[in-house]
Each structure stands twice: as structure tokens, then as C-alpha cells.
Amino acid sequence: MKDFEEQFLRIGKVIEKTGKPRASIYREMQAGTFPRPERIGPRAVAWRLSELSRWMQAPRDYHLD
């Protein structure tokens, strides 16, 4: 069996998947109601698909731990 490999999405794909504009994503991140990205390089961040999926299942109930 293959081990689970985490997938990461850059901001363009996050916008596409959620339908939210960039400003709304960053505003909700500041409020703690949207997942935060992780640094994947010196000048690049990306969101874990698993965390984004958790948010998409219940966006109103999502809060950073």
C-alpha cells in the first residue's frame, strides 16, 4: 500500500477551489477562520489540501487550533 502523500495548493488553486477572492482569504486567515499556508520555499507558501478540505466541509465551524 502506498503511503499518503500530502498535497499542497498555491493561492491561485485555493481561490479557484474556494471561490473566494485573495483579500477575503487573507482577511479570514487573520481572523483565524481560514487555514494558514505553510512555507514551501524561500518565496513561496502553499495550503495543505487536507486542511483546506476540512475547512470546506464546515467553513462556519472552522477555527485554528
PDB file of N, CA, C, O and CB in Angstrom:
ATOM      1  N   MET A   1       0.847  -1.177   0.000  1.00  0.00           N
ATOM      2  CA  MET A   1       0.000   0.000   0.000  1.00  0.00           C
ATOM      3  C   MET A   1       0.893   1.240   0.000  1.00  0.00           C
ATOM      4  O   MET A   1       1.933   1.267   0.658  1.00  0.00           O
ATOM      5  CB  MET A   1      -0.964  -0.002   1.224  1.00  0.00           C
ATOM      6  N   LYS A   2       0.480   2.250  -0.735  1.00  0.00           N
ATOM      7  CA  LYS A   2       1.227   3.494  -0.851  1.00  0.00           C
ATOM      8  C   LYS A   2       0.935   4.406   0.335  1.00  0.00           C
ATOM      9  O   LYS A   2      -0.219   4.557   0.739  1.00  0.00           O
ATOM     10  CB  LYS A   2       0.888   4.204  -2.167  1.00  0.00           C
ATOM     11  N   ASP A   3       1.982   5.013   0.893  1.00  0.00           N
ATOM     12  CA  ASP A   3       1.789   5.967   1.980  1.00  0.00           C
ATOM     13  C   ASP A   3       1.090   7.213   1.457  1.00  0.00           C
ATOM     14  O   ASP A   3       1.248   7.596   0.298  1.00  0.00           O
ATOM     15  CB  ASP A   3       3.139   6.336   2.631  1.00  0.00           C
ATOM     16  N   PHE A   4       0.318   7.832   2.331  1.00  0.00           N
ATOM     17  CA  PHE A   4      -0.381   9.067   1.987  1.00  0.00           C
ATOM     18  C   PHE A   4       0.643  10.184   1.812  1.00  0.00           C
ATOM     19  O   PHE A   4       1.476  10.415   2.688  1.00  0.00           O
ATOM     20  CB  PHE A   4      -1.429   9.441   3.076  1.00  0.00           C
ATOM     21  N   GLU A   5       0.576  10.862   0.696  1.00  0.00           N
ATOM     22  CA  GLU A   5       1.458  12.000   0.454  1.00  0.00           C
ATOM     23  C   GLU A   5       0.614  13.260   0.422  1.00  0.00           C
ATOM     24  O   GLU A   5      -0.311  13.384  -0.380  1.00  0.00           O
ATOM     25  CB  GLU A   5       2.258  11.830  -0.872  1.00  0.00           C
ATOM     26  N   GLU A   6       0.943  14.192   1.304  1.00  0.00           N
ATOM     27  CA  GLU A   6       0.184  15.442   1.406  1.00  0.00           C
ATOM     28  C   GLU A   6       0.336  16.263   0.128  1.00  0.00           C
ATOM     29  O   GLU A   6       1.423  16.355  -0.442  1.00  0.00           O
ATOM     30  CB  GLU A   6       0.650  16.264   2.629  1.00  0.00           C
ATOM     31  N   GLN A   7      -0.763  16.850  -0.305  1.00  0.00           N
ATOM     32  CA  GLN A   7      -0.738  17.734  -1.464  1.00  0.00           C
ATOM     33  C   GLN A   7      -0.850  19.178  -0.981  1.00  0.00           C
ATOM     34  O   GLN A   7      -1.512  19.467   0.016  1.00  0.00           O
ATOM     35  CB  GLN A   7      -1.886  17.387  -2.463  1.00  0.00           C
ATOM     36  N   PHE A   8      -0.198  20.064  -1.702  1.00  0.00           N
ATOM     37  CA  PHE A   8      -0.220  21.486  -1.369  1.00  0.00           C
ATOM     38  C   PHE A   8      -0.781  22.263  -2.546  1.00  0.00           C
ATOM     39  O   PHE A   8      -0.543  21.910  -3.701  1.00  0.00           O
ATOM     40  CB  PHE A   8       1.196  21.998  -0.997  1.00  0.00           C
ATOM     41  N   LEU A   9      -1.530  23.328  -2.252  1.00  0.00           N
ATOM     42  CA  LEU A   9      -2.111  24.181  -3.282  1.00  0.00           C
ATOM     43  C   LEU A   9      -1.587  25.601  -3.132  1.00  0.00           C
ATOM     44  O   LEU A   9      -1.525  26.136  -2.025  1.00  0.00           O
ATOM     45  CB  LEU A   9      -3.651  24.161  -3.208  1.00  0.00           C
ATOM     46  N   ARG A  10      -1.215  26.198  -4.239  1.00  0.00           N
ATOM     47  CA  ARG A  10      -0.790  27.597  -4.243  1.00  0.00           C
ATOM     48  C   ARG A  10      -2.048  28.470  -4.261  1.00  0.00           C
ATOM     49  O   ARG A  10      -3.154  27.966  -4.454  1.00  0.00           O
ATOM     50  CB  ARG A  10       0.145  27.914  -5.477  1.00  0.00           C
ATOM     51  N   ILE A  11      -1.874  29.767  -4.061  1.00  0.00           N
ATOM     52  CA  ILE A  11      -3.001  30.694  -3.884  1.00  0.00           C
ATOM     53  C   ILE A  11      -3.987  30.659  -5.055  1.00  0.00           C
ATOM     54  O   ILE A  11      -5.195  30.741  -4.831  1.00  0.00           O
ATOM     55  CB  ILE A  11      -2.478  32.110  -3.706  1.00  0.00           C
ATOM     56  N   GLY A  12      -3.516  30.542  -6.273  1.00  0.00           N
ATOM     57  CA  GLY A  12      -4.420  30.502  -7.423  1.00  0.00           C
ATOM     58  C   GLY A  12      -5.398  29.338  -7.360  1.00  0.00           C
ATOM     59  O   GLY A  12      -6.583  29.489  -7.656  1.00  0.00           O
ATOM     60  N   LYS A  13      -4.887  28.178  -6.970  1.00  0.00           N
ATOM     61  CA  LYS A  13      -5.751  26.989  -6.855  1.00  0.00           C
ATOM     62  C   LYS A  13      -6.686  27.111  -5.653  1.00  0.00           C
ATOM     63  O   LYS A  13      -7.817  26.626  -5.696  1.00  0.00           O
ATOM     64  CB  LYS A  13      -4.895  25.705  -6.731  1.00  0.00           C
ATOM     65  N   VAL A  14      -6.220  27.757  -4.579  1.00  0.00           N
ATOM     66  CA  VAL A  14      -7.075  27.959  -3.405  1.00  0.00           C
ATOM     67  C   VAL A  14      -8.236  28.874  -3.775  1.00  0.00           C
ATOM     68  O   VAL A  14      -9.377  28.617  -3.391  1.00  0.00           O
ATOM     69  CB  VAL A  14      -6.264  28.558  -2.220  1.00  0.00           C
ATOM     70  N   ILE A  15      -7.953  29.930  -4.512  1.00  0.00           N
ATOM     71  CA  ILE A  15      -9.004  30.847  -4.979  1.00  0.00           C
ATOM     72  C   ILE A  15      -9.992  30.098  -5.867  1.00  0.00           C
ATOM     73  O   ILE A  15     -11.206  30.246  -5.727  1.00  0.00           O
ATOM     74  CB  ILE A  15      -8.388  32.047  -5.750  1.00  0.00           C
ATOM     75  N   GLU A  16      -9.462  29.302  -6.772  1.00  0.00           N
ATOM     76  CA  GLU A  16     -10.299  28.526  -7.692  1.00  0.00           C
ATOM     77  C   GLU A  16     -11.175  27.528  -6.934  1.00  0.00           C
ATOM     78  O   GLU A  16     -12.363  27.395  -7.228  1.00  0.00           O
ATOM     79  CB  GLU A  16      -9.424  27.785  -8.717  1.00  0.00           C
ATOM     80  N   LYS A  17     -10.599  26.838  -5.975  1.00  0.00           N
ATOM     81  CA  LYS A  17     -11.316  25.794  -5.236  1.00  0.00           C
ATOM     82  C   LYS A  17     -12.369  26.365  -4.292  1.00  0.00           C
ATOM     83  O   LYS A  17     -13.446  25.789  -4.138  1.00  0.00           O
ATOM     84  CB  LYS A  17     -10.335  24.953  -4.447  1.00  0.00           C
ATOM     85  N   THR A  18     -12.054  27.510  -3.653  1.00  0.00           N
ATOM     86  CA  THR A  18     -12.979  28.074  -2.667  1.00  0.00           C
ATOM     87  C   THR A  18     -13.945  29.098  -3.255  1.00  0.00           C
ATOM     88  O   THR A  18     -15.020  29.328  -2.701  1.00  0.00           O
ATOM     89  CB  THR A  18     -12.201  28.713  -1.555  1.00  0.00           C
ATOM     90  N   GLY A  19     -13.568  29.710  -4.371  1.00  0.00           N
ATOM     91  CA  GLY A  19     -14.395  30.765  -4.947  1.00  0.00           C
ATOM     92  C   GLY A  19     -14.255  32.093  -4.208  1.00  0.00           C
ATOM     93  O   GLY A  19     -15.013  33.030  -4.457  1.00  0.00           O
ATOM     94  N   LYS A  20     -13.295  32.169  -3.308  1.00  0.00           N
ATOM     95  CA  LYS A  20     -13.082  33.394  -2.527  1.00  0.00           C
ATOM     96  C   LYS A  20     -12.006  34.245  -3.173  1.00  0.00           C
ATOM     97  O   LYS A  20     -11.034  33.715  -3.712  1.00  0.00           O
ATOM     98  CB  LYS A  20     -12.696  33.059  -1.072  1.00  0.00           C
ATOM     99  N   PRO A  21     -12.167  35.556  -3.124  1.00  0.00           N
ATOM    100  CA  PRO A  21     -11.090  36.424  -3.613  1.00  0.00           C
ATOM    101  C   PRO A  21      -9.901  36.392  -2.650  1.00  0.00           C
ATOM    102  O   PRO A  21     -10.049  36.079  -1.468  1.00  0.00           O
ATOM    103  CB  PRO A  21     -11.598  37.876  -3.790  1.00  0.00           C
ATOM    104  N   ARG A  22      -8.739  36.718  -3.171  1.00  0.00           N
ATOM    105  CA  ARG A  22      -7.494  36.711  -2.389  1.00  0.00           C
ATOM    106  C   ARG A  22      -7.622  37.533  -1.099  1.00  0.00           C
ATOM    107  O   ARG A  22      -7.194  37.082  -0.037  1.00  0.00           O
ATOM    108  CB  ARG A  22      -6.337  37.257  -3.239  1.00  0.00           C
ATOM    109  N   ALA A  23      -8.202  38.722  -1.183  1.00  0.00           N
ATOM    110  CA  ALA A  23      -8.328  39.577   0.000  1.00  0.00           C
ATOM    111  C   ALA A  23      -9.164  38.907   1.090  1.00  0.00           C
ATOM    112  O   ALA A  23      -8.834  39.013   2.272  1.00  0.00           O
ATOM    113  CB  ALA A  23      -8.953  40.922  -0.382  1.00  0.00           C
ATOM    114  N   SER A  24     -10.226  38.227   0.712  1.00  0.00           N
ATOM    115  CA  SER A  24     -11.077  37.544   1.694  1.00  0.00           C
ATOM    116  C   SER A  24     -10.322  36.409   2.373  1.00  0.00           C
ATOM    117  O   SER A  24     -10.456  36.202   3.579  1.00  0.00           O
ATOM    118  CB  SER A  24     -12.348  37.000   1.020  1.00  0.00           C
ATOM    119  N   ILE A  25      -9.536  35.681   1.605  1.00  0.00           N
ATOM    120  CA  ILE A  25      -8.749  34.584   2.169  1.00  0.00           C
ATOM    121  C   ILE A  25      -7.802  35.116   3.235  1.00  0.00           C
ATOM    122  O   ILE A  25      -7.744  34.579   4.342  1.00  0.00           O
ATOM    123  CB  ILE A  25      -7.958  33.850   1.063  1.00  0.00           C
ATOM    124  N   TYR A  26      -7.060  36.169   2.908  1.00  0.00           N
ATOM    125  CA  TYR A  26      -6.107  36.715   3.863  1.00  0.00           C
ATOM    126  C   TYR A  26      -6.795  37.364   5.060  1.00  0.00           C
ATOM    127  O   TYR A  26      -6.282  37.292   6.177  1.00  0.00           O
ATOM    128  CB  TYR A  26      -5.214  37.723   3.179  1.00  0.00           C
ATOM    129  N   ARG A  27      -7.938  37.991   4.849  1.00  0.00           N
ATOM    130  CA  ARG A  27      -8.700  38.588   5.960  1.00  0.00           C
ATOM    131  C   ARG A  27      -9.182  37.486   6.910  1.00  0.00           C
ATOM    132  O   ARG A  27      -9.088  37.630   8.129  1.00  0.00           O
ATOM    133  CB  ARG A  27      -9.917  39.413   5.419  1.00  0.00           C
ATOM    134  N   GLU A  28      -9.693  36.394   6.353  1.00  0.00           N
ATOM    135  CA  GLU A  28     -10.177  35.288   7.190  1.00  0.00           C
ATOM    136  C   GLU A  28      -9.023  34.574   7.890  1.00  0.00           C
ATOM    137  O   GLU A  28      -9.186  34.070   9.001  1.00  0.00           O
ATOM    138  CB  GLU A  28     -10.972  34.285   6.342  1.00  0.00           C
ATOM    139  N   MET A  29      -7.861  34.530   7.246  1.00  0.00           N
ATOM    140  CA  MET A  29      -6.686  33.953   7.903  1.00  0.00           C
ATOM    141  C   MET A  29      -6.344  34.771   9.152  1.00  0.00           C
ATOM    142  O   MET A  29      -6.048  34.207  10.206  1.00  0.00           O
ATOM    143  CB  MET A  29      -5.471  33.908   6.927  1.00  0.00           C
ATOM    144  N   GLN A  30      -6.387  36.095   9.028  1.00  0.00           N
ATOM    145  CA  GLN A  30      -6.096  36.977  10.167  1.00  0.00           C
ATOM    146  C   GLN A  30      -7.099  36.772  11.298  1.00  0.00           C
ATOM    147  O   GLN A  30      -6.751  36.883  12.473  1.00  0.00           O
ATOM    148  CB  GLN A  30      -6.106  38.447   9.721  1.00  0.00           C
ATOM    149  N   ALA A  31      -8.342  36.474  10.937  1.00  0.00           N
ATOM    150  CA  ALA A  31      -9.395  36.253  11.934  1.00  0.00           C
ATOM    151  C   ALA A  31      -9.340  34.841  12.522  1.00  0.00           C
ATOM    152  O   ALA A  31     -10.028  34.549  13.500  1.00  0.00           O
ATOM    153  CB  ALA A  31     -10.767  36.498  11.309  1.00  0.00           C
ATOM    154  N   GLY A  32      -8.522  33.964  11.927  1.00  0.00           N
ATOM    155  CA  GLY A  32      -8.411  32.588  12.410  1.00  0.00           C
ATOM    156  C   GLY A  32      -9.513  31.686  11.912  1.00  0.00           C
ATOM    157  O   GLY A  32      -9.729  30.607  12.465  1.00  0.00           O
ATOM    158  N   THR A  33     -10.222  32.113  10.866  1.00  0.00           N
ATOM    159  CA  THR A  33     -11.344  31.325  10.353  1.00  0.00           C
ATOM    160  C   THR A  33     -11.055  30.718   8.974  1.00  0.00           C
ATOM    161  O   THR A  33     -11.965  30.245   8.293  1.00  0.00           O
ATOM    162  CB  THR A  33     -12.589  32.194  10.278  1.00  0.00           C
ATOM    163  N   PHE A  34      -9.789  30.738   8.575  1.00  0.00           N
ATOM    164  CA  PHE A  34      -9.371  30.124   7.313  1.00  0.00           C
ATOM    165  C   PHE A  34      -7.989  29.534   7.542  1.00  0.00           C
ATOM    166  O   PHE A  34      -7.174  30.134   8.243  1.00  0.00           O
ATOM    167  CB  PHE A  34      -9.365  31.166   6.121  1.00  0.00           C
ATOM    168  N   PRO A  35      -7.709  28.365   6.964  1.00  0.00           N
ATOM    169  CA  PRO A  35      -6.395  27.740   7.176  1.00  0.00           C
ATOM    170  C   PRO A  35      -5.244  28.647   6.750  1.00  0.00           C
ATOM    171  O   PRO A  35      -5.365  29.424   5.803  1.00  0.00           O
ATOM    172  CB  PRO A  35      -6.315  26.425   6.413  1.00  0.00           C
ATOM    173  N   ARG A  36      -4.146  28.535   7.453  1.00  0.00           N
ATOM    174  CA  ARG A  36      -2.932  29.295   7.115  1.00  0.00           C
ATOM    175  C   ARG A  36      -2.046  28.442   6.208  1.00  0.00           C
ATOM    176  O   ARG A  36      -2.015  27.217   6.323  1.00  0.00           O
ATOM    177  CB  ARG A  36      -2.153  29.720   8.409  1.00  0.00           C
ATOM    178  N   PRO A  37      -1.334  29.105   5.313  1.00  0.00           N
ATOM    179  CA  PRO A  37      -0.428  28.363   4.429  1.00  0.00           C
ATOM    180  C   PRO A  37       0.862  28.000   5.155  1.00  0.00           C
ATOM    181  O   PRO A  37       1.138  28.487   6.251  1.00  0.00           O
ATOM    182  CB  PRO A  37      -0.111  29.184   3.169  1.00  0.00           C
ATOM    183  N   GLU A  38       1.634  27.144   4.525  1.00  0.00           N
ATOM    184  CA  GLU A  38       2.951  26.776   5.030  1.00  0.00           C
ATOM    185  C   GLU A  38       3.997  27.223   4.030  1.00  0.00           C
ATOM    186  O   GLU A  38       3.751  27.246   2.824  1.00  0.00           O
ATOM    187  CB  GLU A  38       3.051  25.251   5.290  1.00  0.00           C
ATOM    188  N   ARG A  39       5.151  27.574   4.534  1.00  0.00           N
ATOM    189  CA  ARG A  39       6.247  27.976   3.658  1.00  0.00           C
ATOM    190  C   ARG A  39       6.795  26.723   2.979  1.00  0.00           C
ATOM    191  O   ARG A  39       7.155  25.751   3.643  1.00  0.00           O
ATOM    192  CB  ARG A  39       7.371  28.727   4.456  1.00  0.00           C
ATOM    193  N   ILE A  40       6.856  26.758   1.638  1.00  0.00           N
ATOM    194  CA  ILE A  40       7.385  25.626   0.883  1.00  0.00           C
ATOM    195  C   ILE A  40       8.670  25.992   0.150  1.00  0.00           C
ATOM    196  O   ILE A  40       9.261  25.162  -0.541  1.00  0.00           O
ATOM    197  CB  ILE A  40       6.347  25.125  -0.111  1.00  0.00           C
ATOM    198  N   GLY A  41       9.086  27.218   0.307  1.00  0.00           N
ATOM    199  CA  GLY A  41      10.314  27.696  -0.317  1.00  0.00           C
ATOM    200  C   GLY A  41      10.627  29.077   0.206  1.00  0.00           C
ATOM    201  O   GLY A  41       9.849  29.631   0.983  1.00  0.00           O
ATOM    202  N   PRO A  42      11.751  29.649  -0.200  1.00  0.00           N
ATOM    203  CA  PRO A  42      12.132  30.964   0.314  1.00  0.00           C
ATOM    204  C   PRO A  42      11.108  32.062   0.010  1.00  0.00           C
ATOM    205  O   PRO A  42      10.943  32.996   0.795  1.00  0.00           O
ATOM    206  CB  PRO A  42      13.463  31.357  -0.260  1.00  0.00           C
ATOM    207  N   ARG A  43      10.430  31.946  -1.119  1.00  0.00           N
ATOM    208  CA  ARG A  43       9.454  32.974  -1.505  1.00  0.00           C
ATOM    209  C   ARG A  43       8.104  32.368  -1.884  1.00  0.00           C
ATOM    210  O   ARG A  43       7.352  32.947  -2.668  1.00  0.00           O
ATOM    211  CB  ARG A  43       9.993  33.797  -2.674  1.00  0.00           C
ATOM    212  N   ALA A  44       7.808  31.208  -1.324  1.00  0.00           N
ATOM    213  CA  ALA A  44       6.572  30.520  -1.713  1.00  0.00           C
ATOM    214  C   ALA A  44       5.868  29.911  -0.510  1.00  0.00           C
ATOM    215  O   ALA A  44       6.496  29.328   0.375  1.00  0.00           O
ATOM    216  CB  ALA A  44       6.872  29.431  -2.743  1.00  0.00           C
ATOM    217  N   VAL A  45       4.549  30.059  -0.500  1.00  0.00           N
ATOM    218  CA  VAL A  45       3.717  29.413   0.511  1.00  0.00           C
ATOM    219  C   VAL A  45       2.636  28.630  -0.210  1.00  0.00           C
ATOM    220  O   VAL A  45       2.310  28.910  -1.364  1.00  0.00           O
ATOM    221  CB  VAL A  45       3.096  30.455   1.502  1.00  0.00           C
ATOM    222  N   ALA A  46       2.081  27.636   0.491  1.00  0.00           N
ATOM    223  CA  ALA A  46       1.006  26.831  -0.081  1.00  0.00           C
ATOM    224  C   ALA A  46       0.159  26.273   1.061  1.00  0.00           C
ATOM    225  O   ALA A  46       0.615  26.155   2.198  1.00  0.00           O
ATOM    226  CB  ALA A  46       1.576  25.677  -0.976  1.00  0.00           C
ATOM    227  N   TRP A  47      -1.072  25.938   0.730  1.00  0.00           N
ATOM    228  CA  TRP A  47      -2.008  25.390   1.703  1.00  0.00           C
ATOM    229  C   TRP A  47      -2.051  23.880   1.575  1.00  0.00           C
ATOM    230  O   TRP A  47      -1.999  23.339   0.471  1.00  0.00           O
ATOM    231  CB  TRP A  47      -3.412  25.989   1.515  1.00  0.00           C
ATOM    232  N   ARG A  48      -2.147  23.199   2.716  1.00  0.00           N
ATOM    233  CA  ARG A  48      -2.322  21.749   2.715  1.00  0.00           C
ATOM    234  C   ARG A  48      -3.738  21.451   2.216  1.00  0.00           C
ATOM    235  O   ARG A  48      -4.709  22.033   2.701  1.00  0.00           O
ATOM    236  CB  ARG A  48      -2.077  21.136   4.152  1.00  0.00           C
ATOM    237  N   LEU A  49      -3.847  20.561   1.266  1.00  0.00           N
ATOM    238  CA  LEU A  49      -5.154  20.184   0.728  1.00  0.00           C
ATOM    239  C   LEU A  49      -6.027  19.589   1.833  1.00  0.00           C
ATOM    240  O   LEU A  49      -7.230  19.849   1.868  1.00  0.00           O
ATOM    241  CB  LEU A  49      -4.996  19.175  -0.436  1.00  0.00           C
ATOM    242  N   SER A  50      -5.455  18.810   2.722  1.00  0.00           N
ATOM    243  CA  SER A  50      -6.232  18.197   3.805  1.00  0.00           C
ATOM    244  C   SER A  50      -6.854  19.262   4.716  1.00  0.00           C
ATOM    245  O   SER A  50      -8.006  19.129   5.128  1.00  0.00           O
ATOM    246  CB  SER A  50      -5.341  17.252   4.632  1.00  0.00           C
ATOM    247  N   GLU A  51      -6.101  20.306   5.026  1.00  0.00           N
ATOM    248  CA  GLU A  51      -6.618  21.372   5.894  1.00  0.00           C
ATOM    249  C   GLU A  51      -7.672  22.199   5.165  1.00  0.00           C
ATOM    250  O   GLU A  51      -8.672  22.600   5.760  1.00  0.00           O
ATOM    251  CB  GLU A  51      -5.472  22.283   6.376  1.00  0.00           C
ATOM    252  N   LEU A  52      -7.451  22.452   3.889  1.00  0.00           N
ATOM    253  CA  LEU A  52      -8.423  23.190   3.092  1.00  0.00           C
ATOM    254  C   LEU A  52      -9.724  22.389   2.962  1.00  0.00           C
ATOM    255  O   LEU A  52     -10.812  22.963   3.012  1.00  0.00           O
ATOM    256  CB  LEU A  52      -7.845  23.512   1.698  1.00  0.00           C
ATOM    257  N   SER A  53      -9.615  21.086   2.796  1.00  0.00           N
ATOM    258  CA  SER A  53     -10.800  20.219   2.705  1.00  0.00           C
ATOM    259  C   SER A  53     -11.578  20.236   4.010  1.00  0.00           C
ATOM    260  O   SER A  53     -12.809  20.252   4.008  1.00  0.00           O
ATOM    261  CB  SER A  53     -10.394  18.775   2.352  1.00  0.00           C
ATOM    262  N   ARG A  54     -10.852  20.232   5.134  1.00  0.00           N
ATOM    263  CA  ARG A  54     -11.519  20.300   6.447  1.00  0.00           C
ATOM    264  C   ARG A  54     -12.300  21.601   6.566  1.00  0.00           C
ATOM    265  O   ARG A  54     -13.428  21.607   7.059  1.00  0.00           O
ATOM    266  CB  ARG A  54     -10.486  20.186   7.604  1.00  0.00           C
ATOM    267  N   TRP A  55     -11.701  22.709   6.113  1.00  0.00           N
ATOM    268  CA  TRP A  55     -12.395  23.997   6.132  1.00  0.00           C
ATOM    269  C   TRP A  55     -13.629  23.953   5.228  1.00  0.00           C
ATOM    270  O   TRP A  55     -14.688  24.456   5.604  1.00  0.00           O
ATOM    271  CB  TRP A  55     -11.443  25.132   5.689  1.00  0.00           C
ATOM    272  N   MET A  56     -13.503  23.362   4.049  1.00  0.00           N
ATOM    273  CA  MET A  56     -14.606  23.340   3.083  1.00  0.00           C
ATOM    274  C   MET A  56     -15.790  22.511   3.579  1.00  0.00           C
ATOM    275  O   MET A  56     -16.927  22.774   3.187  1.00  0.00           O
ATOM    276  CB  MET A  56     -14.119  22.791   1.747  1.00  0.00           C
ATOM    277  N   GLN A  57     -15.548  21.526   4.425  1.00  0.00           N
ATOM    278  CA  GLN A  57     -16.637  20.707   4.962  1.00  0.00           C
ATOM    279  C   GLN A  57     -17.514  21.497   5.931  1.00  0.00           C
ATOM    280  O   GLN A  57     -18.723  21.273   6.001  1.00  0.00           O
ATOM    281  CB  GLN A  57     -16.070  19.474   5.663  1.00  0.00           C
ATOM    282  N   ALA A  58     -16.913  22.414   6.671  1.00  0.00           N
ATOM    283  CA  ALA A  58     -17.678  23.200   7.652  1.00  0.00           C
ATOM    284  C   ALA A  58     -17.013  24.553   7.843  1.00  0.00           C
ATOM    285  O   ALA A  58     -16.406  24.792   8.887  1.00  0.00           O
ATOM    286  CB  ALA A  58     -17.786  22.449   9.013  1.00  0.00           C
ATOM    287  N   PRO A  59     -17.112  25.452   6.856  1.00  0.00           N
ATOM    288  CA  PRO A  59     -16.410  26.731   6.960  1.00  0.00           C
ATOM    289  C   PRO A  59     -16.839  27.592   8.152  1.00  0.00           C
ATOM    290  O   PRO A  59     -16.014  28.313   8.713  1.00  0.00           O
ATOM    291  CB  PRO A  59     -16.616  27.506   5.704  1.00  0.00           C
ATOM    292  N   ARG A  60     -18.075  27.531   8.534  1.00  0.00           N
ATOM    293  CA  ARG A  60     -18.548  28.365   9.661  1.00  0.00           C
ATOM    294  C   ARG A  60     -18.066  27.839  11.004  1.00  0.00           C
ATOM    295  O   ARG A  60     -17.994  28.588  11.978  1.00  0.00           O
ATOM    296  CB  ARG A  60     -20.075  28.435   9.664  1.00  0.00           C
ATOM    297  N   ASP A  61     -17.736  26.561  11.059  1.00  0.00           N
ATOM    298  CA  ASP A  61     -17.277  25.959  12.308  1.00  0.00           C
ATOM    299  C   ASP A  61     -15.759  25.913  12.408  1.00  0.00           C
ATOM    300  O   ASP A  61     -15.224  25.488  13.432  1.00  0.00           O
ATOM    301  CB  ASP A  61     -17.835  24.564  12.443  1.00  0.00           C
ATOM    302  N   TYR A  62     -15.059  26.342  11.368  1.00  0.00           N
ATOM    303  CA  TYR A  62     -13.599  26.237  11.353  1.00  0.00           C
ATOM    304  C   TYR A  62     -12.948  27.323  12.199  1.00  0.00           C
ATOM    305  O   TYR A  62     -13.279  28.503  12.081  1.00  0.00           O
ATOM    306  CB  TYR A  62     -13.079  26.316   9.923  1.00  0.00           C
ATOM    307  N   HIS A  63     -12.035  26.916  13.037  1.00  0.00           N
ATOM    308  CA  HIS A  63     -11.197  27.845  13.807  1.00  0.00           C
ATOM    309  C   HIS A  63      -9.841  27.197  13.955  1.00  0.00           C
ATOM    310  O   HIS A  63      -9.738  25.986  14.150  1.00  0.00           O
ATOM    311  CB  HIS A  63     -11.826  28.186  15.214  1.00  0.00           C
ATOM    312  N   LEU A  64      -8.798  28.006  13.861  1.00  0.00           N
ATOM    313  CA  LEU A  64      -7.445  27.474  14.041  1.00  0.00           C
ATOM    314  C   LEU A  64      -7.303  26.949  15.453  1.00  0.00           C
ATOM    315  O   LEU A  64      -7.788  27.554  16.409  1.00  0.00           O
ATOM    316  CB  LEU A  64      -6.370  28.553  13.750  1.00  0.00           C
ATOM    317  N   ASP A  65      -6.631  25.817  15.571  1.00  0.00           N
ATOM    318  CA  ASP A  65      -6.417  25.214  16.899  1.00  0.00           C
ATOM    319  C   ASP A  65      -5.365  25.939  17.676  1.00  0.00           C
ATOM    320  O   ASP A  65      -5.064  25.562  18.809  1.00  0.00           O
ATOM    321  CB  ASP A  65      -6.029  23.762  16.773  1.00  0.00           C
TER     322      ASP A  65
END
